[in-house]
Amino acid sequence: MFLTFVTMLLFIGEPDMWDAIRNRVRTIKTASYQKLAEGNYERADGSWGHHSTKHMDHAGYQESLKTKTDDELRHIIKDADEASRANPDNLNNGYYQDEMHYALMELKLRGKSYRGS
């Protein structure tokens, strides 16, 4: 608080300095809003990170599973389940859940189960 007061006393009477400060604050705010719009987030230490989630083309993925063998579908289910359980807080868990769901759905449409038959 004291430092802010001293800074204000030093720059009273210098309107160009105040304009420079206002412009710098606007620049910082604009850059921050741009980063947020791009899917970034600000960490507690002030640095920036990026939300790294996988995105799925749901219709395309379901269509691609029609060409897989039963064993390939079972492997997809097992692999996605292991990845999901290994790190429950992973940002990609929704993607892994979708993979398991669609592979199980394809097996069911074929009259098969995850365990065999």
ChimeraX attribute file (.defattr): number of C-alpha atoms within 10 A of each C-alpha:
attribute: neighborCount
match mode: 1-to-1
recipient: residues
	/A:1	6
	/A:2	7
	/A:3	8
	/A:4	9
	/A:5	9
	/A:6	10
	/A:7	11
	/A:8	12
	/A:9	10
	/A:10	10
	/A:11	12
	/A:12	10
	/A:13	10
	/A:14	9
	/A:15	10
	/A:16	10
	/A:17	12
	/A:18	14
	/A:19	11
	/A:20	11
	/A:21	12
	/A:22	12
	/A:23	12
	/A:24	12
	/A:25	12
	/A:26	12
	/A:27	11
	/A:28	12
	/A:29	12
	/A:30	12
	/A:31	12
	/A:32	15
	/A:33	12
	/A:34	12
	/A:35	16
	/A:36	15
	/A:37	10
	/A:38	10
	/A:39	11
	/A:40	16
	/A:41	17
	/A:42	13
	/A:43	10
	/A:44	7
	/A:45	6
	/A:46	8
	/A:47	8
	/A:48	13
	/A:49	13
	/A:50	13
	/A:51	11
	/A:52	11
	/A:53	12
	/A:54	11
	/A:55	9
	/A:56	13
	/A:57	8
	/A:58	13
	/A:59	9
	/A:60	9
	/A:61	14
	/A:62	17
	/A:63	13
	/A:64	10
	/A:65	19
	/A:66	15
	/A:67	10
	/A:68	14
	/A:69	11
	/A:70	20
	/A:71	12
	/A:72	13
	/A:73	23
	/A:74	20
	/A:75	15
	/A:76	20
	/A:77	21
	/A:78	14
	/A:79	14
	/A:80	20
	/A:81	16
	/A:82	12
	/A:83	15
	/A:84	20
	/A:85	12
	/A:86	10
	/A:87	11
	/A:88	10
	/A:89	9
	/A:90	14
	/A:91	14
	/A:92	17
	/A:93	19
	/A:94	15
	/A:95	17
	/A:96	22
	/A:97	16
	/A:98	17
	/A:99	23
	/A:100	22
	/A:101	15
	/A:102	20
	/A:103	25
	/A:104	19
	/A:105	18
	/A:106	20
	/A:107	21
	/A:108	12
	/A:109	11
	/A:110	11
	/A:111	9
	/A:112	14
	/A:113	15
	/A:114	17
	/A:115	6
	/A:116	9
	/A:117	7
